């Protein structure tokens, strides 16, 4: 019951934000944000669901604090969408990695799974409103196809981008890539 309530809450939040994005009224409040506590919050938020579904979850992040000018709530929404998708589209190998990486020019937050993956021709379509690949629909017919569109919008608002590496049957890695100030 808790899981279904969370799913409906996320769906409603996505639909409302999608409407704001379409009208051009979605506002972001950017401020210096310590990223590690956000990732730790995501791990706690999903811990029960991951454990109950038999997932191995790994959080990898630097020990030194990493800061970014970001809208923390929007970043959380993007991560919820990515982790939720990783759970929904995983099969026998139930493993998810959440990573924070940085170098001189950018900061990356990655969500990696061992799920159904996708074909090359789907990699750009998945960011279209209401698009769902055939296998994604078969595995989870309940989605509406807005989550990745919203994630892309959030990243564009942060002057960043979203990247995906995926192979059918091998899983996917979604990277939120933020430029360093």
Beta strands, then each sheet from edge to edge (+ up, - down):
strand 1: 31-34
strand 2: 56-60
strand 3: 67-70
strand 4: 95-102
strand 5: 106-113
strand 6: 161-167
strand 7: 171-179
sheet 1: 1+ 3-
sheet 2: 2+ 4+ 5- 7+ 6-
end
